[in-house]
Amino acid sequence: MKGTGVMMAALLLAATPVAAQEIQIWHDLGDNGVAWFERVGEAFAKEHPGVTVRSLSFPTDQWFGRVIGALNTDTAPDLIFNNYERVIRVQTQTDRIMDLAPVLAAIEDRAFLGEDDLRVATYDGRMIILPVQRVQMAFGVRKSWLDAVGEEFPETWDDVKRVAAKFAEEDPDGNSRADTFGFALQAARPRDLIHMLDLFTFGSGLRHTLIDPEGNITIDQPGHAEVLEEFLKTYSTYGFVAPDTINHSFTEMYQVIEGGRGGMFRVGDWNVNKWDGQDVLAGDFVVGPWPAFAEDREAAVVIGGMRGVAIPENAPNRDLSVAFASFLLGLEAQQASLEKVGAAVRTDLDISSLSPRRQTFARAEYSLTAYDFPESIHPFYPELEAAFHRKLLDGIANPPSDWQAFIAETAGEMRALAATLKQ
């Protein structure tokens, strides 16, 4: 009888369904992100029966408030997902992001993550995200315009200036109107203008646009000064941009690009799918590294950010959170990330269905260099950048007779301000 009782208990246990568990991840990727996490959640559930992954997408400003509030009140979600610098902001205001270095160390298949990926993922001595999606930004040029003016993709800055002049003067779109510009750029706010300068600086093989990790101002160093001078002339004396570009932010810059008036422009990996569409650019653009300014520096595509998954220290289902975070670096989750969001970190994905431009990003065909996120090192950086922006706008609006003197003067002002802000 005893044996029969044990057998019956075992049968009842086997017949009892596994208690359902739900883990939540909060992000700001919109519908594409929801679709991605839904697909990944279904795959994860095959390895973890009874577990449901629920993703919630919020506008970025709301995401900050909800995440910071939840972590500080012990009502945290299981995971959060966003750009690295946004997770830094959460960490600085909560100090409740888990160190994921041991989690990464336990993942055997991680050789596709490079030194820059891991550096970007680390803040204040801890790995605050597992890198999941590189945010790559390349240099884009209208292909039909190049053909119209008899040029190839520009590789050096001299090439760029020659091509930009032709784009502005030779009617490359063939509409018999003087409505085309060499570049589509932006300048209205600090992150508009300085972000553009970041891309030209890092893309040309230099590091640290304005300030280095030790607090040294870099803009008057020879290589940096050359890039900065040419960058400012592009907005002003060269006449390569629309006259009101000084007032352009992301929206206006995109209107110039998508309206077919800009010949050269920034292309993010997230832009390509839309710009391949017949209603936008119909794939009429090629992408590559940013212009080279010196033979001894390799031009590159810029990793302008890294999206990743973070785990609150007060996550409700911590073990499952770790398992799901690790799962996001696996082949199936990365393939879904590439297809649904347009970015990933693995290099062994099936890209056969992607357009040539999407394949360029997926293969990471060119040298990659990562932006340094000075705000993660210098808390005062946003204020310094805002002052730098005001100075550069003045130079663009009122071009000086001596740009080198202007840059030297600006560097001195930035050093004095940085010294004050450090106190």
WOQUISUL-V366631 format. One record per residue. N is the residue number from 0. RES is the residue in one small letter. SS is DSSP state (h for helix, s for strand, l for the rest). PHI is phi in whole degrees, -180 to 180 (NA if undefined). BURIAL is b if it has 9 or more other C-alpha atoms within 8 Angstrom, else e. Layout:
BEGIN
n=(N & N)
res=(RES & RES)
ss=(SS & SS)
phi=(PHI & PHI)
burial=(BURIAL & BURIAL)
END
This chain:
BEGIN
n=(0 & 1 & 2 & 3 & 4 & 5 & 6 & 7 & 8 & 9 & 10 & 11 & 12 & 13 & 14 & 15 & 16 & 17 & 18 & 19 & 20 & 21 & 22 & 23 & 24 & 25 & 26 & 27 & 28 & 29 & 30 & 31 & 32 & 33 & 34 & 35 & 36 & 37 & 38 & 39 & 40 & 41 & 42 & 43 & 44 & 45 & 46 & 47 & 48 & 49 & 50 & 51 & 52 & 53 & 54 & 55 & 56 & 57 & 58 & 59 & 60 & 61 & 62 & 63 & 64 & 65 & 66 & 67 & 68 & 69 & 70 & 71 & 72 & 73 & 74 & 75 & 76 & 77 & 78 & 79 & 80 & 81 & 82 & 83 & 84 & 85 & 86 & 87 & 88 & 89 & 90 & 91 & 92 & 93 & 94 & 95 & 96 & 97 & 98 & 99 & 100 & 101 & 102 & 103 & 104 & 105 & 106 & 107 & 108 & 109 & 110 & 111 & 112 & 113 & 114 & 115 & 116 & 117 & 118 & 119 & 120 & 121 & 122 & 123 & 124 & 125 & 126 & 127 & 128 & 129 & 130 & 131 & 132 & 133 & 134 & 135 & 136 & 137 & 138 & 139 & 140 & 141 & 142 & 143 & 144 & 145 & 146 & 147 & 148 & 149 & 150 & 151 & 152 & 153 & 154 & 155 & 156 & 157 & 158 & 159 & 160 & 161 & 162 & 163 & 164 & 165 & 166 & 167 & 168 & 169 & 170 & 171 & 172 & 173 & 174 & 175 & 176 & 177 & 178 & 179 & 180 & 181 & 182 & 183 & 184 & 185 & 186 & 187 & 188 & 189 & 190 & 191 & 192 & 193 & 194 & 195 & 196 & 197 & 198 & 199 & 200 & 201 & 202 & 203 & 204 & 205 & 206 & 207 & 208 & 209 & 210 & 211 & 212 & 213 & 214 & 215 & 216 & 217 & 218 & 219 & 220 & 221 & 222 & 223 & 224 & 225 & 226 & 227 & 228 & 229 & 230 & 231 & 232 & 233 & 234 & 235 & 236 & 237 & 238 & 239 & 240 & 241 & 242 & 243 & 244 & 245 & 246 & 247 & 248 & 249 & 250 & 251 & 252 & 253 & 254 & 255 & 256 & 257 & 258 & 259 & 260 & 261 & 262 & 263 & 264 & 265 & 266 & 267 & 268 & 269 & 270 & 271 & 272 & 273 & 274 & 275 & 276 & 277 & 278 & 279 & 280 & 281 & 282 & 283 & 284 & 285 & 286 & 287 & 288 & 289 & 290 & 291 & 292 & 293 & 294 & 295 & 296 & 297 & 298 & 299 & 300 & 301 & 302 & 303 & 304 & 305 & 306 & 307 & 308 & 309 & 310 & 311 & 312 & 313 & 314 & 315 & 316 & 317 & 318 & 319 & 320 & 321 & 322 & 323 & 324 & 325 & 326 & 327 & 328 & 329 & 330 & 331 & 332 & 333 & 334 & 335 & 336 & 337 & 338 & 339 & 340 & 341 & 342 & 343 & 344 & 345 & 346 & 347 & 348 & 349 & 350 & 351 & 352 & 353 & 354 & 355 & 356 & 357 & 358 & 359 & 360 & 361 & 362 & 363 & 364 & 365 & 366 & 367 & 368 & 369 & 370 & 371 & 372 & 373 & 374 & 375 & 376 & 377 & 378 & 379 & 380 & 381 & 382 & 383 & 384 & 385 & 386 & 387 & 388 & 389 & 390 & 391 & 392 & 393 & 394 & 395 & 396 & 397 & 398 & 399 & 400 & 401 & 402 & 403 & 404 & 405 & 406 & 407 & 408 & 409 & 410 & 411 & 412 & 413 & 414 & 415 & 416 & 417 & 418 & 419 & 420 & 421 & 422)
res=(m & k & g & t & g & v & m & m & a & a & l & l & l & a & a & t & p & v & a & a & q & e & i & q & i & w & h & d & l & g & d & n & g & v & a & w & f & e & r & v & g & e & a & f & a & k & e & h & p & g & v & t & v & r & s & l & s & f & p & t & d & q & w & f & g & r & v & i & g & a & l & n & t & d & t & a & p & d & l & i & f & n & n & y & e & r & v & i & r & v & q & t & q & t & d & r & i & m & d & l & a & p & v & l & a & a & i & e & d & r & a & f & l & g & e & d & d & l & r & v & a & t & y & d & g & r & m & i & i & l & p & v & q & r & v & q & m & a & f & g & v & r & k & s & w & l & d & a & v & g & e & e & f & p & e & t & w & d & d & v & k & r & v & a & a & k & f & a & e & e & d & p & d & g & n & s & r & a & d & t & f & g & f & a & l & q & a & a & r & p & r & d & l & i & h & m & l & d & l & f & t & f & g & s & g & l & r & h & t & l & i & d & p & e & g & n & i & t & i & d & q & p & g & h & a & e & v & l & e & e & f & l & k & t & y & s & t & y & g & f & v & a & p & d & t & i & n & h & s & f & t & e & m & y & q & v & i & e & g & g & r & g & g & m & f & r & v & g & d & w & n & v & n & k & w & d & g & q & d & v & l & a & g & d & f & v & v & g & p & w & p & a & f & a & e & d & r & e & a & a & v & v & i & g & g & m & r & g & v & a & i & p & e & n & a & p & n & r & d & l & s & v & a & f & a & s & f & l & l & g & l & e & a & q & q & a & s & l & e & k & v & g & a & a & v & r & t & d & l & d & i & s & s & l & s & p & r & r & q & t & f & a & r & a & e & y & s & l & t & a & y & d & f & p & e & s & i & h & p & f & y & p & e & l & e & a & a & f & h & r & k & l & l & d & g & i & a & n & p & p & s & d & w & q & a & f & i & a & e & t & a & g & e & m & r & a & l & a & a & t & l & k & q)
ss=(l & h & h & h & h & h & h & h & h & h & h & h & h & h & h & l & l & l & l & l & s & s & s & s & s & s & s & l & l & h & h & h & h & h & h & h & h & h & h & h & h & h & h & h & h & h & h & l & l & l & s & s & s & s & s & s & s & l & l & h & h & h & h & h & h & h & h & h & h & h & h & h & l & l & l & l & l & l & s & s & s & s & s & h & h & h & h & h & h & h & h & h & h & h & l & l & s & l & l & l & h & h & h & h & h & l & l & l & l & l & l & l & l & l & h & h & h & h & h & h & l & s & s & l & l & s & s & l & l & s & s & s & s & s & s & s & s & s & s & s & s & l & h & h & h & h & h & h & h & l & l & l & l & l & l & s & h & h & h & h & h & h & h & h & h & h & h & h & h & l & l & l & l & l & l & l & l & l & l & l & s & s & s & l & l & l & l & l & l & h & h & h & h & h & h & h & h & h & h & h & h & h & h & l & l & l & l & l & l & l & s & l & l & l & l & l & s & l & l & l & l & h & h & h & h & h & h & h & h & h & h & h & h & h & h & l & l & l & l & l & l & l & l & l & h & h & h & l & l & h & h & h & h & h & h & h & h & h & l & l & l & s & s & s & s & s & s & s & l & l & l & h & h & h & h & l & l & l & l & l & l & l & l & l & l & s & s & s & l & l & l & s & l & l & l & l & l & l & l & l & s & s & s & s & s & s & s & s & s & s & l & s & l & l & l & l & l & h & h & h & h & h & h & h & h & h & h & l & l & l & h & h & h & h & h & h & h & h & h & h & l & l & l & l & l & l & l & l & l & l & l & l & l & l & l & h & h & h & h & h & h & h & h & l & l & l & l & s & s & s & l & l & l & h & h & h & l & l & l & l & h & h & h & h & h & h & h & h & h & h & h & h & h & h & h & h & h & l & l & l & l & l & h & h & h & h & h & h & h & h & h & h & h & h & h & h & h & h & h & h & h & h & l)
phi=(NA & -62 & -64 & -64 & -63 & -64 & -63 & -62 & -63 & -66 & -64 & -63 & -64 & -66 & -81 & -77 & -64 & -66 & -61 & -68 & -128 & -121 & -114 & -111 & -130 & -105 & -147 & -132 & -87 & 68 & -63 & -62 & -67 & -61 & -64 & -64 & -66 & -64 & -66 & -67 & -61 & -64 & -68 & -64 & -65 & -66 & -92 & -133 & -55 & 89 & -99 & -112 & -102 & -115 & -106 & -123 & -106 & -126 & -54 & -54 & -62 & -69 & -57 & -55 & -61 & -67 & -67 & -62 & -63 & -66 & -67 & -79 & -116 & 57 & -122 & -69 & -74 & -73 & -146 & -129 & -140 & -173 & -64 & -55 & -66 & -74 & -68 & -57 & -60 & -62 & -64 & -67 & -100 & -130 & 55 & -132 & -101 & -69 & -77 & -96 & -58 & -65 & -65 & -62 & -61 & -84 & -90 & -72 & -91 & -142 & -64 & -75 & -86 & -93 & -61 & -65 & -59 & -73 & -65 & -64 & -80 & -108 & -144 & 53 & 83 & -136 & -83 & -94 & -138 & -91 & -66 & -121 & -138 & -72 & -101 & -94 & -130 & -109 & -96 & -114 & -140 & -65 & -68 & -66 & -70 & -58 & -62 & -66 & -103 & 70 & -125 & -102 & -56 & -73 & -105 & -107 & -66 & -62 & -59 & -61 & -65 & -65 & -67 & -61 & -63 & -67 & -62 & -81 & -117 & -110 & 52 & -66 & -91 & 68 & -99 & 64 & -124 & -86 & -129 & -114 & -132 & -62 & -132 & -113 & -132 & -143 & -157 & -60 & -117 & -52 & -71 & -68 & -71 & -69 & -60 & -62 & -64 & -54 & -65 & -66 & -71 & -65 & -64 & -90 & 96 & -95 & -123 & 63 & -57 & -117 & -144 & -95 & -60 & -83 & 95 & -84 & -74 & -109 & -68 & -102 & -69 & -51 & -64 & -66 & -64 & -63 & -64 & -63 & -62 & -67 & -61 & -69 & -66 & -61 & -80 & -125 & -69 & -75 & 68 & -88 & -125 & -60 & -57 & -96 & -61 & -59 & -102 & -84 & -110 & -56 & -61 & -68 & -61 & -65 & -65 & -67 & -66 & -73 & -84 & 74 & -112 & -109 & -86 & -130 & -168 & -74 & -123 & -86 & -60 & -80 & -80 & -62 & -58 & -69 & -74 & -74 & -70 & -63 & -83 & -118 & -101 & 56 & 74 & -84 & -162 & -119 & -125 & -169 & -68 & -71 & -62 & -88 & -105 & -147 & -67 & -90 & -124 & -84 & -71 & -149 & -86 & -99 & -83 & -83 & -180 & -140 & -88 & -156 & -103 & -125 & -123 & -63 & -63 & -104 & -62 & -63 & -123 & -64 & -64 & -66 & -62 & -62 & -63 & -71 & -59 & -64 & -62 & -67 & -95 & -75 & -60 & -66 & -67 & -69 & -62 & -64 & -62 & -63 & -76 & -91 & -110 & 98 & -149 & -162 & -122 & -76 & -114 & -113 & -91 & -80 & -115 & -61 & -88 & -87 & -68 & -55 & -72 & -67 & -66 & -57 & -70 & -64 & -82 & 50 & -64 & -107 & -57 & -111 & -134 & -102 & -59 & -97 & 48 & -61 & -66 & -79 & -109 & -114 & -58 & -86 & -55 & -55 & -70 & -65 & -64 & -62 & -67 & -62 & -61 & -61 & -66 & -68 & -60 & -64 & -65 & -68 & -71 & -132 & -55 & -75 & -75 & -130 & -67 & -64 & -66 & -62 & -67 & -63 & -64 & -63 & -60 & -63 & -66 & -68 & -64 & -65 & -68 & -60 & -63 & -69 & -68 & -69 & -71)
burial=(e & e & e & e & e & e & e & e & e & e & e & e & e & e & e & e & e & e & e & e & e & e & b & b & b & b & b & b & b & b & e & b & b & b & b & b & b & b & b & b & b & b & b & b & b & e & e & e & e & b & b & b & b & b & b & b & b & b & e & e & e & e & b & b & e & e & b & b & e & b & b & b & e & e & e & b & b & b & b & b & b & b & b & b & b & b & b & b & e & b & b & e & e & b & e & b & b & b & e & b & e & e & b & b & e & e & e & e & e & e & e & e & b & e & e & e & b & b & e & b & b & b & b & e & e & b & b & b & b & b & b & b & b & b & b & b & b & b & b & b & b & b & b & b & b & b & b & b & b & e & b & e & e & b & b & b & b & e & b & b & e & e & b & b & b & b & b & b & e & e & b & b & e & e & e & e & e & e & e & b & b & b & b & b & b & b & b & b & e & b & e & b & b & b & b & b & b & b & b & b & b & b & b & b & b & b & b & b & b & e & b & b & e & e & e & e & b & b & b & b & e & e & e & b & b & e & b & b & b & e & b & b & b & b & b & b & e & e & b & b & b & e & e & e & b & b & e & b & b & e & e & b & b & b & e & b & b & b & b & b & b & b & b & b & b & b & b & b & b & b & e & b & b & e & b & b & b & e & e & b & b & b & e & b & b & b & b & b & b & b & b & b & b & e & e & e & b & b & b & b & b & b & b & b & b & b & b & b & b & b & b & b & e & b & b & e & e & b & e & e & b & b & e & b & b & b & b & b & b & b & b & e & b & b & b & b & b & b & e & b & b & b & b & b & b & b & e & e & e & e & e & e & e & e & e & e & b & b & b & b & b & b & e & b & e & e & b & b & b & b & b & e & e & b & b & b & e & b & e & b & b & e & e & b & b & b & b & b & b & e & b & b & b & b & b & b & e & e & b & e & e & e & b & e & e & b & b & b & e & b & b & e & e & b & b & e & b & b & e & e & e & e & e)
END
